[in-house]
Amino acid sequence: MNILLTTFGLTWQIVPEIVGLTNPLDVPLYTHYPAKHQLLHFREIAGNEPVDEVWLILTNDPKSIEAYEKVVEWFRLLQNPHFKLQKLTCQATQQLADATECRIMSDYILRVVLMAKEATKGGNLLLSLAGGRKTMSADLQRAAYVFGCKLLFHVADNLSPSALLRNTKLPALALTESLVEDEIKMVFPVIVSQNLQASVTSVLPQQLKSTDYPQNYYNDELLKEFEQRESESQNLLHNAYFQRRQHNSTSYFHGLQLLPPNLIHKLENESIGVNQSKKENDLAWLKNLPKADLHCHLGGVLDIKGLLGAANANVAVISQALNTSKELDEWFNLVKEAVKQHDAGFFAKWNDNWKKLRGIFPEFPNSTVISTFISAFNNDPDFLDEIVFGNYCHEKNYQGVGIEKYEALGDLQGSALLGSEACLRFALRYLVEKCINEHVTYCEVRCSPAKYAVGSMSITRVVDVIREELAMSQSTLFKLIIIASRHGSEAELHQHIQLVSALSTQTDFDQWFAGFDLAGNEAIISPGQLREAFDPLMQDCVNITIHAGETADVHNIWEAVYRLNADRIGHGLTLRDNQKLLKRFANNRIVLEMCPSSNFQIVGYQDFCKEYTHYKQVYPLKEYITQNRVVTINTDNRGISRTSLSNEYLKAAQMTPNGLTKWEILQLIRNGYKSAFVSHTQKKQLLVKAEEQILNRLTHEQK
């Protein structure tokens, strides 16, 4: 509801003047107003909506009551007005001739404005200073700064005492219709303040409520309360801050603690992920927040559009290969014809395992064959999506599929495609573009360079290409995590460890290198079995993150922490099965890198926003948050999981009973920056910049 409230004295004409500004269809006084832009600007600031009620605050002075009767006469002459008129009389005052009466009126105005602010229920409250005695206008202005309002304004004029709008003998009918330009041009609205937020004094140490201060009680209790709070205002925010810190050990952006308490209350009580109809609004809010992605596999970043882009980046190599090999050219034409005919059967021999495409033309690198195959779908990307994902194109089928089926969905990218420098560069640029669009300001990209060094690129060349492309980003800071794969050979594992050792001699090593990861199917080898292999990394004090507790039991997490000294754990879904270890995570601030979509797709959890979810186990995220464990939200394989970082936060909320509050989302975002494998100085810079962007965003939302 929208309410227009004004103090009122002896000049009844002021009411048509101000209502004509807000409700032109009800009171068309300003139809011929010469400065149209001025009116449009005023109404835009006022919310571009008519008011539903007009409240008048007046004393019990007989002359003021007589003037109000003139307002009532005017109101009755209007043609079906869309607003109601309400009189609020301070019965204990008349002339405001002494300090006692003025004090009672000051208290009364505070009570009425508080009641009006609550009555709007989130609508617009407009306060006019145009009527009543000067002390009443001053009191109303003070109330505006205490309780907040959409607009605080005055109405000024250049009229003589005998002019039309101030003529006390003017009939009420004259102010129900349009006035001519000469009659109305000398009146103009003056904006005093706009979008005023409630003062801290209205909510601390507890929120003022109109039910505690009824408007028909004529004393100065509310005024006394306000005066006391005002005298203590310098300490209120600091006291509230320390109380919040004392009762909540979770890490937040410190600056957010000093936001207006009413805004903090809103963030703490407004949840996302609880209503599917609000999905787009939730995503828009998340997208505009700065974020960090600590668990992003380069080999899984490409969606269908990205796959086609990467393949076409290799067009020169494809063309040369087709001209060189008749067999490859014939095969390519068969694929193109099958695509044209939507012949899904043609692809059946591969789509259960796309790795079968590798090596079918051994004279060419895998990246050449794979990019040739993908380019056959240039004119029909939707069919490629259908061929690759099948039933998993629909989210209701893409849950609990297991690690092997999930990883197989990425067989057309990763090392199969990115062994070509052109394809690799495209994939990196594609990731940079995605991060920019989603306001991802920090990202740790992880990959196994040796897997891409299968064609013309050496392992160090792969690293150089990654560094070159990611270093060009101006808005996102990228760092590289090198992966050893559980399902790779032992030689390859040692090759990556030796690579880190060799590269660590470079002077700029710490600027681009973040850490080392162990990934892949946990059933193949346990962290404990790799203790000796990881020893050189630990001796060099390299940051370590380990995939553990995704598909294996909690003992794998224990081994990652106690055998490999992991600083962070990828996924950690089974951590809650060992409460002692869970406590260890809190004490040592070991970080969990959770990836909601891939966790949902591989393991299967309940999604409280989706009726089709057939898994009943609850995602452990909220349990970890409640127990103050450091949890971060990440993409894992954004292309394979068909997701974005913004969507991951939404998915996390949807997989949480009753969703996640916006305050919890901000906590998770801070965890991402706080847990980054960067220097203390860089971390501070990232946190300060993210906090500034978040504060600007939240402040803008309040306007």
Secondary structure by P-SEA (a helix, b strand, c coil): cbbbbbbbccccaaaaaaaaacccccccccccccaaaaaaaaaaaaccccccbbbbbbcccaaaaaaaaaaaaaaaacccccbbbbbbbcccccccccaaaaaaaaaaaaaaaaaaaaaacccbbbbbcccccaaaaaaaaaaaaaccccccbbbbbcccccccccccccccccccccccccccccbbbbbccccccccccccccbbbbcccccccccccaaaaaaaaaaaaccaaaaaaaaaaaaacccccccccccccaaaaaaaacccccccccaaaaaaaaaaacccccccccccccccaaaaaaaaaaaaaaaaaaaaacaaaaaaaaaaaaaaaaccccccccccccccccccccccccaaaaaaaaaacccccaaaaaaaaccccccccccccccaaaaaaaaccccccccccaaaaaaaaaaaaaaaaaacccbbbbbbcccccccccccaaaaaaaaaaaaaacccbbbbbbbbbbccccaaaaaaaaaaaaaaccccccccccccccccccccccccccccccaaaaaaaccbbbbbccccccaaaaaaaaaacccccccccccccccaaaaaaaaaacccccccaaaaaaacccccccccccccccccaaaaaaaaccbbbbbbcccccccccaaaaaaaaaaaccccccaaaaaaaaaaaaaaccccaaaaaaaaaaaaaaaaaaaaaaac
